[in-house]
Amino acid sequence: MAQSEQEILDGLAEIVNEETGIDTASVEMDKSFTEDLDIDSLSMMTIVVNAEEKFGVRIPDSEVKNLKTVRDAVTFISGAQA
């Protein structure tokens, strides 16, 4: 079942928190994973794998590089669930 953008954001924030220790409240739609949240490439790959499992979607490696902001990830996951 497709989830709302807010549900995806909340779930993604939990994943980011578990992987990096970043407070879930800091994971906002317009934040950049690398610039604002300071997430390195290894952590990002772990976040992607966990997001795939949590949301039941496939995020191809070719798409990961396009997920620059939290909004990019939420939009991709939302579209993949549709």
C-alpha atoms as a printed R data frame, in Angstrom:
   type eleno elety resid chain resno      x      y       z
1  ATOM     1    CA   MET     A     1  0.000  0.000   0.000
2  ATOM     2    CA   ALA     A     2  1.355  3.405  -0.958
3  ATOM     3    CA   GLN     A     3  2.257  5.670   1.908
4  ATOM     4    CA   SER     A     4  1.853  9.436   2.158
5  ATOM     5    CA   GLU     A     5  4.879 11.681   1.706
6  ATOM     6    CA   GLN     A     6  4.780 12.432   5.441
7  ATOM     7    CA   GLU     A     7  4.840  8.710   6.300
8  ATOM     8    CA   ILE     A     8  7.764  8.196   3.926
9  ATOM     9    CA   LEU     A     9  9.583 11.216   5.407
10 ATOM    10    CA   ASP     A    10  9.049  9.882   8.938
11 ATOM    11    CA   GLY     A    11 10.278  6.418   7.974
12 ATOM    12    CA   LEU     A    12 13.275  7.823   6.146
13 ATOM    13    CA   ALA     A    13 14.117 10.015   9.139
14 ATOM    14    CA   GLU     A    14 14.104  6.909  11.364
15 ATOM    15    CA   ILE     A    15 16.453  5.103   8.969
16 ATOM    16    CA   VAL     A    16 18.822  8.098   8.823
17 ATOM    17    CA   ASN     A    17 18.763  8.343  12.629
18 ATOM    18    CA   GLU     A    18 19.549  4.638  13.070
19 ATOM    19    CA   GLU     A    19 22.451  4.790  10.595
20 ATOM    20    CA   THR     A    20 23.989  8.147  11.504
21 ATOM    21    CA   GLY     A    21 22.606  9.290  14.853
22 ATOM    22    CA   ILE     A    22 21.189 12.439  13.232
23 ATOM    23    CA   ASP     A    23 18.069 13.614  15.062
24 ATOM    24    CA   THR     A    24 14.915 12.681  13.155
25 ATOM    25    CA   ALA     A    25 13.690 16.296  13.402
26 ATOM    26    CA   SER     A    26 16.732 17.386  11.368
27 ATOM    27    CA   VAL     A    27 15.715 15.222   8.410
28 ATOM    28    CA   GLU     A    28 13.580 17.741   6.519
29 ATOM    29    CA   MET     A    29 12.407 17.717   2.899
30 ATOM    30    CA   ASP     A    30 14.766 20.436   1.663
31 ATOM    31    CA   LYS     A    31 17.896 19.095   3.378
32 ATOM    32    CA   SER     A    32 20.737 17.799   1.242
33 ATOM    33    CA   PHE     A    33 22.052 14.405   2.315
34 ATOM    34    CA   THR     A    34 25.694 15.367   1.834
35 ATOM    35    CA   GLU     A    35 25.785 19.111   2.444
36 ATOM    36    CA   ASP     A    36 23.211 19.631   5.217
37 ATOM    37    CA   LEU     A    37 23.148 16.227   6.888
38 ATOM    38    CA   ASP     A    38 26.812 15.343   6.213
39 ATOM    39    CA   ILE     A    39 26.023 11.752   5.205
40 ATOM    40    CA   ASP     A    40 28.933  9.928   3.554
41 ATOM    41    CA   SER     A    41 28.578  7.560   0.598
42 ATOM    42    CA   LEU     A    42 28.850  4.365   2.666
43 ATOM    43    CA   SER     A    43 26.120  5.497   5.063
44 ATOM    44    CA   MET     A    44 24.004  6.587   2.103
45 ATOM    45    CA   MET     A    45 24.201  3.119   0.575
46 ATOM    46    CA   THR     A    46 23.113  1.578   3.893
47 ATOM    47    CA   ILE     A    47 20.231  4.056   4.085
48 ATOM    48    CA   VAL     A    48 19.190  3.115   0.527
49 ATOM    49    CA   VAL     A    49 19.211 -0.630   1.311
50 ATOM    50    CA   ASN     A    50 17.207 -0.074   4.494
51 ATOM    51    CA   ALA     A    51 14.746  2.188   2.648
52 ATOM    52    CA   GLU     A    52 14.263 -0.469  -0.031
53 ATOM    53    CA   GLU     A    53 13.381 -3.001   2.665
54 ATOM    54    CA   LYS     A    54 11.177 -0.652   4.698
55 ATOM    55    CA   PHE     A    55  9.195  0.737   1.768
56 ATOM    56    CA   GLY     A    56  9.187 -2.323  -0.497
57 ATOM    57    CA   VAL     A    57 10.768 -0.512  -3.445
58 ATOM    58    CA   ARG     A    58 13.862 -0.958  -5.593
59 ATOM    59    CA   ILE     A    59 16.241  1.999  -5.860
60 ATOM    60    CA   PRO     A    60 18.689  1.241  -8.699
61 ATOM    61    CA   ASP     A    61 22.295  2.315  -8.227
62 ATOM    62    CA   SER     A    62 21.869  4.591 -11.242
63 ATOM    63    CA   GLU     A    63 19.127  6.473  -9.353
64 ATOM    64    CA   VAL     A    64 20.965  6.812  -6.035
65 ATOM    65    CA   LYS     A    65 23.240  9.522  -7.415
66 ATOM    66    CA   ASN     A    66 20.128 11.574  -8.272
67 ATOM    67    CA   LEU     A    67 18.831 11.474  -4.695
68 ATOM    68    CA   LYS     A    68 20.530 14.641  -3.502
69 ATOM    69    CA   THR     A    69 17.885 15.888  -1.078
70 ATOM    70    CA   VAL     A    70 15.453 14.253   1.297
71 ATOM    71    CA   ARG     A    71 12.659 15.475  -1.020
72 ATOM    72    CA   ASP     A    72 14.300 13.636  -3.954
73 ATOM    73    CA   ALA     A    73 14.249 10.393  -1.954
74 ATOM    74    CA   VAL     A    74 10.681 10.843  -0.717
75 ATOM    75    CA   THR     A    75  9.468 11.641  -4.260
76 ATOM    76    CA   PHE     A    76 11.281  8.632  -5.721
77 ATOM    77    CA   ILE     A    77  9.943  6.242  -3.055
78 ATOM    78    CA   SER     A    78  6.425  7.624  -3.414
79 ATOM    79    CA   GLY     A    79  6.510  7.142  -7.187
80 ATOM    80    CA   ALA     A    80  8.002  3.653  -6.901
81 ATOM    81    CA   GLN     A    81  5.191  2.584  -4.548
82 ATOM    82    CA   ALA     A    82  2.444  3.785  -6.906
